[in-house]
């Protein structure tokens, strides 16, 4: 656990559900943190871009 901050359980749950539908997230570990602003909601393409960006770092 290297992130500082908070994230709601709803955001964590939505990220988990979305990750199940994205093949390249299988076997990966992600840390989740919230920021001000609008998130990806249920938009699969936005989630794919977020996970792809996180994976590249």
C-alpha positions as CSV (number, residue, x, y, z in Angstrom):
1,X,0.0,0.0,0.0
2,X,1.9,3.0,-1.3
3,X,-0.8,5.5,-2.0
4,X,-2.0,8.2,0.4
5,X,-5.6,9.2,0.3
6,X,-9.1,7.9,0.5
7,X,-11.4,6.1,-1.9
8,X,-15.0,5.1,-1.3
9,X,-16.1,1.4,-1.3
10,X,-18.4,2.1,-4.2
11,X,-15.5,3.3,-6.3
12,X,-13.5,0.2,-5.4
13,X,-16.4,-2.1,-6.1
14,X,-17.0,-0.4,-9.5
15,X,-13.3,-0.7,-10.4
16,X,-13.4,-4.4,-9.5
17,X,-16.5,-5.1,-11.6
18,X,-15.0,-3.2,-14.6
19,X,-11.7,-5.0,-14.3
20,X,-13.5,-8.3,-14.7
21,X,-14.5,-7.3,-18.2
22,X,-11.0,-6.1,-19.3
23,X,-8.8,-9.0,-20.3
24,X,-5.5,-7.3,-19.8
25,X,-6.1,-6.6,-16.1
26,X,-6.0,-10.4,-15.4
27,X,-3.2,-11.2,-12.9
28,X,-2.4,-7.5,-12.4
29,X,-2.4,-5.5,-9.1
30,X,-3.7,-2.0,-9.1
31,X,-3.8,0.6,-6.3
32,X,-6.8,2.9,-6.3
33,X,-7.1,6.5,-5.2
34,X,-9.7,9.1,-5.7
35,X,-9.3,12.6,-7.1
36,X,-11.7,15.5,-7.5
37,X,-13.8,15.5,-10.6
38,X,-15.9,13.1,-12.6
39,X,-14.7,9.5,-12.9
40,X,-15.3,6.9,-15.6
41,X,-18.6,5.8,-14.1
42,X,-19.7,2.7,-16.1
43,X,-18.0,3.7,-19.4
44,X,-15.9,0.6,-20.3
45,X,-13.7,2.6,-22.7
46,X,-12.8,5.1,-20.0
47,X,-12.0,2.3,-17.6
48,X,-9.8,0.5,-20.2
49,X,-7.9,3.8,-20.7
50,X,-7.4,4.2,-16.9
51,X,-6.2,0.6,-16.5
52,X,-4.0,0.9,-19.6
53,X,-2.4,4.1,-18.3
54,X,-1.8,2.6,-14.9
55,X,-0.3,-0.5,-16.4
56,X,2.2,1.6,-18.4
57,X,3.6,3.4,-15.3
